[in-house]
């Protein structure tokens, strides 16, 4: 486990990502074709609830301390979720993911095979 304290920019990005995970209306959610069948079996509400409650962040899955990636288990299905940062027009990456006025957060829910 890393003991380095995240800087203010990292903390802002992490807080924005945590807020988005708890309220997906603060960005966009994309579900890959591979994940649709797993979600269909259990329901999207359960998947979003598990993502919102996810707390298993460590150096392996969160090296930048931004809380932008995680995984969950749905019965026999494993799903991953990843938050990416886009400019508001969704045509290119955000220049500053710490600035919510210049960033649209997009969460992709996928199977490991989709990645």
KAKAUR-V435646 format. One record per residue. N is the residue number from 1. SS is DSSP state (H for helix, E for strand, - for the rest). OMEGA is omega in whole degrees, 0 to 359 (* if undefined). Layout:
N & SS & OMEGA
N & SS & OMEGA
//
This chain:
1 & - & 180
2 & - & 180
3 & - & 181
4 & - & 179
5 & - & 179
6 & - & 179
7 & - & 183
8 & H & 179
9 & H & 177
10 & H & 180
11 & H & 178
12 & H & 179
13 & H & 179
14 & H & 180
15 & H & 177
16 & H & 178
17 & H & 178
18 & H & 177
19 & H & 178
20 & H & 179
21 & H & 181
22 & H & 181
23 & - & 184
24 & H & 177
25 & H & 178
26 & H & 179
27 & - & 179
28 & E & 177
29 & E & 178
30 & E & 178
31 & E & 180
32 & - & 178
33 & H & 181
34 & H & 182
35 & H & 184
36 & H & 183
37 & H & 178
38 & H & 180
39 & H & 179
40 & H & 182
41 & H & 186
42 & H & 181
43 & - & 181
44 & H & 180
45 & H & 179
46 & H & 180
47 & H & 180
48 & H & 177
49 & H & 179
50 & H & 178
51 & H & 180
52 & H & 183
53 & H & 184
54 & - & 179
55 & - & 185
56 & - & 178
57 & - & 178
58 & - & 182
59 & - & 181
60 & - & 183
61 & - & 182
62 & - & 186
63 & - & 181
64 & - & 177
65 & - & 181
66 & - & 181
67 & - & 184
68 & - & 181
69 & E & 174
70 & E & 178
71 & E & 177
72 & E & 181
73 & E & 175
74 & E & 185
75 & - & 180
76 & - & 183
77 & E & 172
78 & E & 175
79 & E & 173
80 & E & 170
81 & E & 183
82 & E & 177
83 & E & 176
84 & E & 187
85 & E & 181
86 & E & 170
87 & - & 182
88 & - & 179
89 & - & 179
90 & - & 181
91 & - & 180
92 & - & 182
93 & E & 177
94 & - & 176
95 & - & 181
96 & - & 180
97 & - & 178
98 & - & 181
99 & - & 183
100 & H & 180
101 & H & 180
102 & H & 185
103 & - & 168
104 & E & 178
105 & E & 179
106 & E & 177
107 & E & 176
108 & E & 175
109 & E & 190
110 & E & 168
111 & E & 176
112 & H & 180
113 & H & 179
114 & H & 188
115 & - & *
//
